[in-house]
Amino acid sequence: MNYKKNILAVSILAATCAANANTSPEQNLVKRDPLTFQQWHLQNTGQTGFSLSSGSAGEDLNLDFADRMGIKGRGITVSVIDTGVEISHPDLKNNVVAGSKNLIDGSDYPVDTHGHGTAVAGLIAAEEGNNLGGRGVAPYANLIGFNFLSEQSVESWMLSHGLGEDFRALDRFTDPRVFNQSYGSTPSAPVNGDLSLDPRFALEETVMQDITLNSHWGRGSIYVKSAGNSFASYSTYIQGQRFLVLPYEGNAFFNNQGLPFHNANITPSNTTFWNLVVSSLNAEGKLASYSSVGSNVFLSSPGGEYGQDKPAMVTVDLTGCEQGMNVSGTHKNSLHGGSEVDPNCDFTGVMNGTSSAAPNTAGAIATVMSANPGLDARTVRHLLATTARKVDPQHNGVNLNFESATGEALSYDAIPGWQTNAAGYNFHNFYGLGAVNIDDAVYKALFTSVSLPELQITDWQPTTVNATIPDADLTGAQSTMAVAQNLTVEAVQLKVNIDHTRLRDLAIELTSPSGTRSVVMSARTGFLGGTDGGYTDAIMLSHHFYGEQSQGDWTIKVIDTDKGSSQTLIYNAGVGLFGTNSSNNADAGLLKDWSLRIYGH
């Protein structure tokens, strides 16, 4: 529903008309700053974002109603866990509250020498109406920052992720209710082993669960996490040297038949229920070229392209033309280099990545929370899920054609297009439950007085299988388990133990009792060789079953999609180009066992 056209129209008509008198016809936000007209993620009118081409009108966060009503994050604090934040920046300083920490020297100024964290903070809560730069998604929200990426000890993680120096719960009004994590890793092999036995991972999981459910007098907080930027290729380090990792098939570099080369479910922090994982949209309302994807993506949000040929994000940069992303000199982005609209290079037009999609989502969450601060975090997540917009609706997924072990031509629905599950929720591995839709979520928040029932988490339910996975065959290995507990699903975690020597060949599917099929690990994922034979207690997450009932038969299927025609390549300019996974697996794989854990109510 498009509430902004018919809700409270009479009461805001006069204010709207007065505001429009002072705004350009391209964009009609209530308060404007010099660069707001190029911030397409706020109101997309087909701007260029100072790049060489324009986006598609209407492909934005849909915040017109919230803007008119002044619902813009007031009273909600967002923690920026990043390279640091220039908290004295003139477009940020008035929204900065006490609580920032320099994790290197212990001071309260989280020095940012890169600019990434400062740009993230600007997307969330740059001030509006001060005649500087642009504005944030939630320009009335509070900000604190941490330079965690410069000091990643356990203590630094706890301080930046909400566990204070005195180990108190987050109950003060200035404590963060939203944590933005625009960072992550791209493992070149599965992270094997029972992570619950890893002391650091177990501690982080415990802290995030406690803060999500119990902080702020039981209202909780939300952790937002970027999905990653490795759709087509990624980088890894071997003996201290950086290598580009890329797919190769049919005598073509970077050919992965349209499938993501790196699945977001490979990164352990992306598989925890407590992180709301976000993929990235460009200004045309389609998946950004770099965005990692997977069944663990909850929502999609604007992240842009690179700000040269296509629009990126216009946001805050480190001050001055000698540091940050915007420095002196010529650039394809016309904002950069000391331009007329930004002579001091205090802003940037090239911020992008799921690093941008995450803070745009964090700002959206702060906005929804400020509409009804009494709502608990899980209910806010639920409102975002129920109002998410079916973006790029014509996307049909990815079909994989390959030759079977016996020479037969096969076709596999490797990533389904948009599906409507049994509970009526749309889902796509590229976009999660859909694009963030601020106005509809705000409207629902205003009239929501009942929170979701208490969260229930089942124990891991294991099943031993020992089923053969035939090479290059759609039959695959299949197993079914019955779940007796009947919960309304919020998320499902899958744990697998699989023997296989070419993991890039494997697709892993999970089908619910209602018949919804989720591809939790897509085929042709770009693992390097030497993966110790397969998956060991590897955990994957799916939001595909959101709102369905858990009771009944769940089925796993593992399919081998390649008899050795594809490869993974690694390249370093000084070392050269090498192939890995070049030989097909000599033996069939084995699905040894699998387990399920349900989160729901």
DRENNUMI-241176 format. One line per 3 residues: their letters; for each residue x, y, z of C-alpha. Coordinates in nm, 4 decimals, decimal comma. Layout:
residues N
A	X/Y/Z; ...
This chain:
residues 601
MNY	0,0000/0,0000/0,0000; 0,1171/0,3542/-0,0764; 0,0153/0,5172/0,2512
KKN	0,1847/0,8489/0,1797; -0,0805/0,9377/-0,0783; -0,3802/0,9014/0,1463
ILA	-0,2845/0,8985/0,5148; -0,3276/1,2219/0,7069; -0,3300/1,4098/0,3759
VSI	-0,5318/1,6996/0,5074; -0,3125/1,7604/0,8110; 0,0117/1,7730/0,6136
LAA	-0,1107/1,9465/0,2974; -0,0283/2,2980/0,4103; 0,3142/2,1990/0,5394
TCA	0,3913/2,0140/0,2192; 0,2968/2,3060/-0,0036; 0,5053/2,5454/0,2025
ANA	0,8028/2,3105/0,1909; 0,7775/2,2608/-0,1837; 0,8063/2,6334/-0,2400
NTS	1,1663/2,6115/-0,1229; 1,2703/2,2937/-0,3016; 1,3657/2,2138/-0,6559
PEQ	1,1181/2,0331/-0,8816; 1,3585/1,7382/-0,8976; 1,3169/1,6462/-0,5326
NLV	1,0655/1,7595/-0,2733; 1,2134/1,6690/0,0636; 1,1034/1,9037/0,3403
KRD	1,4559/2,0253/0,4189; 1,7305/2,0352/0,1601; 2,1021/2,0821/0,1595
PLT	2,3310/2,1556/-0,1384; 2,3894/1,7888/-0,2282; 2,0558/1,6371/-0,1302
FQQ	1,9252/1,6629/-0,4851; 2,1785/1,3976/-0,5920; 2,1013/1,1520/-0,3094
WHL	1,8934/0,9146/-0,5205; 1,8528/0,6637/-0,2384; 1,6325/0,9158/-0,0541
QNT	1,4183/1,0217/-0,3507; 1,5139/0,8817/-0,6879; 1,4111/1,1162/-0,9683
GQT	1,6676/0,9779/-1,2122; 1,9695/1,1628/-1,0731; 2,3253/1,0874/-1,1761
GFS	2,4824/1,1175/-0,8309; 2,7524/1,3196/-1,0114; 2,8345/1,0109/-1,2237
LSS	2,8057/0,9752/-1,6009; 2,4610/0,8129/-1,6095; 2,1307/0,8296/-1,4265
GSA	1,9217/0,5872/-1,2252; 1,5542/0,4949/-1,2494; 1,2951/0,7215/-1,0881
GED	1,1219/0,5698/-0,7869; 1,3965/0,3215/-0,6964; 1,4676/0,4507/-0,3481
LNL	1,3983/0,3928/0,0223; 1,0454/0,5411/-0,0011; 1,0622/0,7871/0,2878
DFA	0,8359/1,0696/0,1674; 0,5689/1,0174/0,4351; 0,8264/0,9862/0,7154
DRM	0,9974/1,3004/0,5856; 0,6742/1,5017/0,5870; 0,5850/1,3810/0,9350
GIK	0,9303/1,4562/1,0773; 0,9876/1,0890/1,1689; 1,3621/1,0795/1,1216
GRG	1,5308/0,8779/1,3964; 1,4989/1,1168/1,6893; 1,6039/0,9561/2,0173
ITV	1,7608/0,6474/1,8556; 2,1376/0,5994/1,8778; 2,3252/0,4134/1,6049
SVI	2,6712/0,2659/1,6604; 2,9079/0,2790/1,3617; 3,1549/-0,0105/1,3989
DTG	3,4060/0,0600/1,1269; 3,7335/0,2338/1,0402; 3,6361/0,5080/1,2843
VEI	3,4273/0,8233/1,2467; 3,5336/1,1845/1,2109; 3,2905/1,2899/1,4829
SHP	3,3928/1,6563/1,4506; 3,2827/1,6689/1,0858; 3,0539/1,9723/1,0477
DLK	2,7745/1,7577/0,8999; 2,7922/1,4968/1,1782; 2,8987/1,6688/1,5000
NNV	2,5541/1,7892/1,6085; 2,4226/1,4312/1,6012; 2,7178/1,2774/1,7874
VAG	2,6521/1,1815/2,1506; 2,8806/1,0471/2,4221; 2,9933/0,6875/2,3799
SKN	3,2441/0,6833/2,0929; 3,5750/0,5122/2,1599; 3,9171/0,5056/2,0015
LID	4,0005/0,1391/2,0527; 4,3726/0,2003/2,0000; 4,4478/0,4757/2,2515
GSD	4,1344/0,4648/2,4698; 4,0268/0,8214/2,3951; 3,6750/0,9226/2,2977
YPV	3,7717/1,0247/1,9408; 3,7561/0,7230/1,7040; 4,0083/0,8539/1,4496
DTH	3,9226/0,7542/1,0925; 4,2208/0,7622/0,8572; 4,0365/0,5915/0,5711
GHG	3,6992/0,7652/0,5389; 3,4871/0,4509/0,5122; 3,3344/0,4763/0,8599
TAV	3,2756/0,8493/0,8244; 3,0894/0,7917/0,4968; 2,8828/0,5203/0,6653
AGL	2,7937/0,7560/0,9499; 2,6865/1,0197/0,6975; 2,4502/0,7797/0,5243
IAA	2,2883/0,7012/0,8581; 2,2566/1,0415/1,0194; 2,4201/1,3369/0,8467
EEG	2,2374/1,6479/0,9667; 1,9666/1,7983/0,7460; 1,8852/2,1626/0,6812
NNL	2,2260/2,3019/0,7801; 2,3255/2,4042/0,4263; 2,6071/2,1458/0,4253
GGR	2,6409/1,8423/0,1988; 2,3399/1,6124/0,1972; 2,1487/1,4383/0,4753
GVA	2,1278/1,0962/0,6343; 1,8392/0,8536/0,6127; 1,7690/0,9308/0,9801
PYA	1,9015/1,2873/1,0169; 1,7721/1,3272/1,3751; 1,9324/1,0065/1,5040
NLI	2,2276/0,9993/1,7430; 2,5684/0,8655/1,6399; 2,8617/0,7023/1,8133
GFN	3,1631/0,5461/1,6421; 3,4398/0,2921/1,6904; 3,7598/0,2293/1,4933
FLS	3,7157/-0,1461/1,5373; 3,8727/-0,2376/1,2035; 4,2020/-0,0975/1,3328
EQS	4,1962/-0,2939/1,6598; 4,0019/-0,6195/1,6454; 4,0693/-0,7726/1,9850
VES	3,7973/-0,9491/2,1828; 3,7757/-0,6511/2,4183; 3,7389/-0,4117/2,1255
WML	3,4656/-0,6284/1,9769; 3,2722/-0,6275/2,3049; 3,3043/-0,2508/2,3523
SHG	3,1971/-0,1698/1,9978; 2,9155/-0,4249/1,9836; 2,7413/-0,3076/2,2952
LGE	2,8992/-0,4676/2,5992; 3,0267/-0,1672/2,7910; 3,3446/-0,1402/2,9959
DFR	3,1480/-0,2205/3,3109; 2,9688/-0,5103/3,1358; 2,6325/-0,3463/3,2013
ALD	2,3227/-0,3935/2,9947; 2,2276/-0,1263/2,7421; 1,9509/0,0599/2,9186
RFT	2,0399/0,4279/2,8930; 1,8538/0,6357/2,6376; 2,1851/0,7281/2,4715
DPR	2,2953/0,3655/2,4292; 2,2708/0,2302/2,0738; 1,9620/0,0429/1,9591
VFN	2,1144/-0,0115/1,6143; 2,4644/-0,1442/1,5391; 2,6005/-0,1010/1,1871
QSY	2,8660/-0,3470/1,0689; 2,9815/-0,2525/0,7191; 3,2605/-0,5051/0,7176
GST	3,3147/-0,8770/0,6743; 3,5356/-1,1508/0,5382; 3,5384/-1,3603/0,2214
PSA	3,6716/-1,7049/0,3147; 3,8241/-1,9027/0,0283; 3,7135/-2,2275/0,1948
PVN	3,4357/-2,3252/0,4370; 3,4971/-2,2335/0,7975; 3,4820/-2,5883/0,9284
GDL	3,4363/-2,7108/1,2817; 3,1773/-2,6616/1,5529; 3,1824/-2,2837/1,6029
SLD	3,0010/-2,3174/1,9356; 3,3287/-2,4634/2,0665; 3,5273/-2,1598/1,9504
PRF	3,5510/-1,9330/2,2581; 3,5400/-1,6039/2,0687; 3,2545/-1,6981/1,8368
ALE	3,0550/-1,8382/2,1293; 3,1112/-1,5196/2,3296; 3,0080/-1,2967/2,0396
ETV	2,6945/-1,5037/1,9808; 2,6017/-1,4828/2,3508; 2,6543/-1,1066/2,3666
MQD	2,4537/-1,0398/2,0505; 2,1676/-1,2596/2,1661; 2,1520/-1,0875/2,5059
ITL	2,1621/-0,7361/2,3613; 1,9135/-0,8202/2,0843; 1,6578/-0,9593/2,3266
NSH	1,7211/-0,7989/2,6655; 1,8826/-0,4558/2,6354; 1,6869/-0,1312/2,6673
WGR	1,4535/-0,2727/2,9305; 1,3627/-0,5647/2,7070; 1,3124/-0,3716/2,3847
GSI	1,6432/-0,4871/2,2459; 1,8692/-0,3720/1,9646; 1,9317/-0,4692/1,6009
YVK	2,2648/-0,5621/1,4441; 2,2842/-0,4772/1,0726; 2,5454/-0,6570/0,8619
SAG	2,6628/-0,6100/0,5032; 2,6377/-0,9272/0,2904; 2,9722/-0,8763/0,1150
NSF	3,1034/-0,7531/-0,2197; 3,2129/-1,0723/-0,3935; 2,9472/-1,1628/-0,6498
ASY	3,1851/-1,1960/-0,9461; 3,5278/-1,2408/-0,7812; 3,7109/-1,1811/-0,4554
STY	4,0583/-1,1393/-0,3113; 4,2440/-1,3656/-0,0742; 4,5913/-1,3677/0,0818
IQG	4,8371/-1,6541/0,0329; 5,1654/-1,6308/0,2247; 5,1084/-1,2591/0,2711
QRF	5,0433/-1,1834/-0,0974; 4,7078/-1,0719/-0,2336; 4,5536/-1,2855/-0,5074
LVL	4,2427/-1,2278/-0,7163; 4,0138/-1,5335/-0,7168; 3,7873/-1,5697/-1,0204
PYE	3,5798/-1,8302/-1,2076; 3,6742/-1,9833/-1,5418; 3,4478/-2,1880/-1,7669
GNA	3,4008/-2,2380/-2,1397; 3,7396/-2,0751/-2,2098; 3,6099/-1,7519/-2,0545
FFN	3,7416/-1,5648/-1,7527; 3,4857/-1,4448/-1,4957; 3,2298/-1,6859/-1,6441
NQG	3,0191/-1,8338/-1,3643; 2,7021/-1,8759/-1,5721; 2,5332/-1,5889/-1,3873
LPF	2,5709/-1,7514/-1,0475; 2,7276/-1,5730/-0,7501; 3,0927/-1,6689/-0,7229
HNA	3,0864/-1,6200/-0,3481; 2,7821/-1,7046/-0,1400; 2,7068/-1,4849/0,1607
NIT	2,6425/-1,8006/0,3661; 3,0162/-1,8802/0,3639; 3,0973/-1,6003/0,6110
PSN	3,0220/-1,7255/0,9661; 2,9043/-1,3877/1,0980; 2,6468/-1,3796/0,8159
TTF	2,4940/-1,7080/0,9295; 2,3967/-1,5999/1,2791; 2,0318/-1,5147/1,3444
WNL	2,1339/-1,2026/1,5356; 2,2728/-1,0255/1,2279; 2,0271/-0,8713/0,9823
VVS	2,2157/-0,9297/0,6548; 2,1640/-0,6838/0,3670; 2,2406/-0,7071/-0,0052
SLN	2,2917/-0,4033/-0,2277; 2,0761/-0,2359/-0,4944; 2,1921/0,0042/-0,7633
AEG	2,0124/0,3202/-0,8754; 1,8182/0,1190/-1,1344; 1,6604/-0,0963/-0,8643
KLA	1,8581/-0,4090/-0,9505; 2,1254/-0,6073/-0,7717; 2,4503/-0,4099/-0,7600
SYS	2,7180/-0,5740/-0,9718; 2,9378/-0,6649/-0,6737; 2,6811/-0,7664/-0,4103
SVG	2,7146/-1,1023/-0,2417; 2,3852/-1,2858/-0,2058; 2,2359/-1,5940/-0,0438
SNV	1,9423/-1,7379/0,1439; 2,0683/-1,5576/0,4562; 1,9950/-1,2127/0,3078
FLS	1,7059/-1,0573/0,5018; 1,6565/-0,7336/0,3046; 1,8058/-0,5385/0,0157
SPG	1,8848/-0,1678/0,0247; 2,0503/0,0999/-0,1930; 2,4270/0,0701/-0,2205
GEY	2,4902/0,2022/-0,5704; 2,7628/0,1202/-0,8190; 3,1024/0,2931/-0,8323
GQD	3,0096/0,6580/-0,8818; 3,1865/0,6876/-1,2161; 2,9835/0,5332/-1,4965
KPA	2,6830/0,4769/-1,2681; 2,5631/0,6446/-0,9460; 2,7095/0,5546/-0,6085
MVT	2,6193/0,7172/-0,2750; 2,6563/1,0878/-0,2044; 2,7580/1,1170/0,1605
VDL	3,0055/1,2620/0,4095; 3,3817/1,2269/0,3538; 3,6824/1,3114/0,5667
TGC	3,7293/1,6886/0,5669; 3,9811/1,8414/0,3310; 4,1167/1,7556/-0,0131
EQG	4,4167/1,5623/0,1172; 4,2411/1,2634/0,2752; 3,9423/1,0349/0,2361
MNV	3,7781/0,9345/-0,0918; 3,7473/1,2859/-0,2352; 4,0914/1,4382/-0,2903
SGT	4,2431/1,6987/-0,5228; 4,2722/1,6076/-0,8885; 4,0530/1,5047/-1,1785
HKN	3,7875/1,2373/-1,1398; 3,5016/1,0916/-1,3435; 3,2690/1,1781/-1,0546
SLH	3,2059/1,5507/-1,0979; 3,1700/1,6124/-0,7232; 3,5306/1,5149/-0,6639
GGS	3,8558/1,7070/-0,6780; 3,7449/2,0342/-0,5217; 3,4295/2,1140/-0,7175
EVD	3,2159/2,4257/-0,7061; 2,9510/2,2574/-0,4903; 3,2137/2,1115/-0,2543
PNC	3,5340/2,3161/-0,2774; 3,6803/2,1686/0,0442; 3,6274/1,8030/-0,0563
DFT	3,4229/1,7313/0,2591; 3,1806/1,5006/0,0795; 3,2021/1,2088/-0,1633
GVM	3,0041/1,0678/-0,4542; 3,1754/0,7288/-0,4802; 3,0791/0,5494/-0,1574
NGT	2,9273/0,2139/-0,2520; 2,9077/-0,1558/-0,1680; 2,7007/-0,3504/0,0762
SSA	2,8939/-0,1195/0,3097; 2,6425/0,1428/0,1917; 2,3376/-0,0836/0,1851
APN	2,3881/-0,1656/0,5534; 2,3894/0,1959/0,6870; 2,0950/0,2862/0,4657
TAG	1,9147/-0,0012/0,6363; 2,0419/0,1051/0,9788; 1,9053/0,4539/0,9147
AIA	1,5748/0,3019/0,8077; 1,5589/0,0971/1,1279; 1,6317/0,4065/1,3389
TVM	1,3513/0,5850/1,1557; 1,1010/0,3048/1,2235; 1,2102/0,2783/1,5856
SAN	1,1622/0,6520/1,6349; 0,8061/0,6232/1,5023; 0,7251/0,3934/1,7941
PGL	1,0131/0,3628/2,0431; 0,8192/0,1128/2,2524; 0,8441/-0,1606/1,9921
DAR	1,0979/-0,4332/2,0562; 1,3716/-0,5103/1,8049; 1,2207/-0,8321/1,6716
TVR	0,8900/-0,6592/1,6048; 1,0724/-0,3846/1,4145; 1,2436/-0,6541/1,2050
HLL	0,9027/-0,8090/1,1459; 0,7569/-0,4784/1,0278; 1,0445/-0,4415/0,7825
ATT	0,9780/-0,7955/0,6574; 0,6046/-0,7443/0,6136; 0,6467/-0,4180/0,4229
ARK	0,9505/-0,5060/0,2087; 0,9058/-0,4171/-0,1583; 0,9389/-0,6771/-0,4343
VDP	1,2221/-0,5056/-0,6198; 1,3332/-0,6088/-0,9705; 1,0143/-0,8181/-0,9980
QHN	1,0958/-0,9632/-1,3401; 1,4200/-1,1249/-1,2246; 1,3837/-1,4952/-1,3065
GVN	1,6730/-1,6268/-1,1023; 1,9569/-1,8274/-1,2578; 1,9289/-2,1467/-1,4602
LNF	2,2431/-2,3613/-1,4795; 2,3057/-2,5826/-1,7825; 2,5625/-2,8593/-1,7489
ESA	2,6506/-3,1999/-1,8830; 2,5863/-3,5039/-1,6671; 2,8514/-3,7648/-1,5923
TGE	2,6974/-3,9774/-1,8696; 2,6948/-3,6969/-2,1269; 2,3293/-3,5927/-2,0944
ALS	2,2412/-3,2204/-2,1196; 2,0866/-3,1095/-1,7905; 1,9176/-2,7897/-1,6767
YDA	1,9008/-2,6934/-1,3098; 1,7013/-2,4169/-1,1397; 2,0125/-2,3070/-0,9517
IPG	1,8647/-1,9903/-0,8003; 1,4869/-1,9588/-0,8198; 1,3291/-1,6314/-0,9217
WQT	1,0914/-1,4572/-0,6861; 0,8907/-1,7112/-0,4866; 0,5944/-1,6584/-0,2568
NAA	0,6233/-1,8931/0,0380; 0,3339/-2,0615/0,2189; 0,2995/-1,7676/0,4586
GYN	0,2638/-1,5182/0,1729; 0,6133/-1,3661/0,1939; 0,8096/-1,3019/-0,1229
FHN	1,1711/-1,4127/-0,1273; 1,4661/-1,4065/-0,3674; 1,8239/-1,5095/-0,2850
FYG	1,9452/-1,1834/-0,4421; 1,7085/-0,9549/-0,2502; 1,5940/-1,1414/0,0599
LGA	1,2385/-1,0537/0,1572; 1,2626/-0,7433/-0,0615; 1,3796/-0,3829/-0,0614
VNI	1,3576/-0,1659/0,2494; 1,0333/0,0334/0,2431; 1,0498/0,3031/0,5108
DDA	0,7098/0,4688/0,4716; 0,5055/0,1515/0,4917; 0,7096/0,0242/0,7865
VYK	0,6738/0,3600/0,9664; 0,3005/0,3631/0,9109; 0,2664/0,0118/1,0516
ALF	0,4868/0,1035/1,3478; 0,2636/0,3984/1,4330; -0,0346/0,1660/1,4687
TSV	0,1362/-0,1411/1,6153; 0,0901/-0,1897/1,9875; 0,1534/-0,5624/2,0282
SLP	0,4976/-0,7160/1,9999; 0,5785/-1,0570/1,8588; 0,5474/-1,3470/2,1027
ELQ	0,8625/-1,4464/2,2894; 1,1358/-1,5930/2,0721; 1,1841/-1,9685/2,0899
ITD	1,4946/-2,1462/1,9646; 1,4892/-2,5213/1,9157; 1,7830/-2,7422/1,9964
WQP	1,9832/-2,8693/1,7018; 1,7997/-3,1729/1,5631; 2,0457/-3,4091/1,3892
TTV	1,9936/-3,6835/1,1321; 2,2558/-3,9317/1,0110; 2,2342/-4,0066/0,6370
NAT	2,5536/-4,1399/0,4733; 2,4010/-4,0983/0,1266; 2,6111/-4,0903/-0,1900
IPD	2,6195/-3,7686/-0,3952; 2,6565/-3,8850/-0,7574; 2,8836/-3,6824/-0,9833
ADL	2,7125/-3,4345/-1,2202; 2,3635/-3,5697/-1,1573; 2,0373/-3,3960/-1,0633
TGA	1,9348/-3,6956/-0,8494; 2,1673/-3,5845/-0,5738; 2,1612/-3,7104/-0,2165
QST	1,8387/-3,6549/-0,0256; 1,7237/-3,6920/0,3347; 1,4111/-3,6007/0,5310
MAV	1,3598/-3,5322/0,9012; 1,0386/-3,4681/1,0913; 1,0199/-3,1625/1,3187
AQN	0,7582/-3,1988/1,5906; 0,7700/-2,8470/1,7365; 0,5281/-2,6090/1,5659
LTV	0,6676/-2,2572/1,5561; 0,6044/-1,9647/1,3245; 0,9424/-1,9496/1,1567
EAV	1,1626/-1,6396/1,1799; 1,4741/-1,8142/1,0478; 1,6155/-2,1624/0,9955
QLK	1,9751/-2,2703/1,0435; 2,1169/-2,5754/0,8683; 2,4343/-2,7587/0,9741
VNI	2,5960/-3,0078/0,7356; 2,8732/-3,2638/0,7260; 2,9646/-3,3533/0,3681
DHT	3,2638/-3,5291/0,2160; 3,3528/-3,3950/-0,1293; 3,6754/-3,2888/-0,2976
RLR	3,5269/-3,0227/-0,5326; 3,2887/-2,8197/-0,3197; 3,2382/-2,5633/-0,5971
DLA	3,0259/-2,8286/-0,7749; 2,7721/-2,8642/-0,4950; 2,4326/-2,7033/-0,4498
IEL	2,2546/-2,7516/-0,1165; 1,8767/-2,7161/-0,0983; 1,6389/-2,7209/0,1973
TSP	1,2636/-2,7722/0,1480; 1,0108/-2,6900/0,4206; 0,7021/-2,8940/0,5185
SGT	0,5011/-2,6432/0,3114; 0,7044/-2,7227/0,0001; 0,9134/-2,4047/-0,0166
RSV	1,2553/-2,4790/-0,1683; 1,5496/-2,2695/-0,0489; 1,8935/-2,2902/-0,2127
VMS	2,1079/-2,2381/0,0955; 2,4361/-2,2902/-0,0914; 2,4459/-2,2135/-0,4601
ART	2,6455/-2,4196/-0,7088; 2,9752/-2,2944/-0,8521; 3,0742/-2,1108/-0,5347
GFL	3,4376/-2,0098/-0,5752; 3,6224/-2,2203/-0,3238; 3,9918/-2,2827/-0,3630
GGT	4,1265/-2,6357/-0,3556; 4,2570/-2,7874/-0,0351; 3,9297/-2,7641/0,1573
DGG	4,0075/-3,0795/0,3597; 3,7475/-3,2797/0,1775; 3,4242/-3,0920/0,2350
YTD	3,2022/-2,9340/0,4978; 3,2465/-3,0093/0,8681; 2,9690/-2,8757/1,0930
AIM	2,9240/-2,5880/0,8451; 2,6284/-2,3629/0,9332; 2,4035/-2,1879/0,6812
LSH	2,1002/-1,9644/0,7374; 1,7777/-1,9152/0,5423; 1,5010/-1,6546/0,5669
HFY	1,3128/-1,8164/0,2811; 1,0642/-1,9786/0,5203; 0,9730/-1,6593/0,7086
GEQ	0,6250/-1,6913/0,8607; 0,5757/-2,0586/0,7694; 0,5066/-2,3297/1,0281
SQG	0,7965/-2,5480/1,1343; 0,6092/-2,8691/1,2098; 0,6413/-3,1472/0,9556
DWT	0,8963/-3,2971/0,7205; 1,2043/-3,0979/0,6182; 1,4138/-3,2256/0,3283
IKV	1,7745/-3,1598/0,2348; 1,9110/-3,2282/-0,1128; 2,2749/-3,2031/-0,2195
IDT	2,3452/-3,1965/-0,5944; 2,6745/-3,2166/-0,7848; 2,6461/-2,9868/-1,0898
DKG	2,9794/-3,0310/-1,2677; 3,1872/-3,3162/-1,4043; 3,4953/-3,0938/-1,4115
SSQ	3,4323/-2,8373/-1,6848; 3,4733/-2,5325/-1,4610; 3,7686/-2,4059/-1,2596
TLI	3,8669/-2,1521/-0,9995; 4,1648/-1,9329/-1,0919; 4,3949/-1,7261/-0,8734
YNA	4,6021/-1,4348/-1,0023; 4,8771/-1,2127/-0,8708; 5,0627/-0,9761/-1,1036
GVG	5,4004/-1,0716/-0,9605; 5,3394/-1,4443/-0,9285; 5,1135/-1,5219/-1,2232
LFG	4,7893/-1,7084/-1,2992; 4,7154/-2,0495/-1,1526; 4,4247/-2,2923/-1,1660
TNS	4,2673/-2,4748/-0,8729; 3,9838/-2,7271/-0,8686; 4,1082/-2,8182/-1,2162
SNN	4,0498/-3,1939/-1,1795; 3,7072/-3,3447/-1,1260; 3,6412/-3,5364/-0,8067
ADA	3,7506/-3,8980/-0,8584; 3,4984/-4,0308/-0,6067; 3,1333/-3,9518/-0,5465
GLL	3,0601/-3,7253/-0,2513; 2,8894/-3,8278/0,0714; 2,6173/-3,6499/0,2684
KDW	2,7106/-3,7796/0,6119; 2,4634/-3,5991/0,8384; 2,2731/-3,2747/0,8839
SLR	2,0969/-3,0803/1,1598; 1,8256/-2,8141/1,1821; 1,7654/-2,5319/1,4295
IYG	1,4487/-2,3235/1,4144; 1,4099/-1,9654/1,5392; 1,0476/-1,8651/1,5789
H	0,7505/-1,7986/1,8001
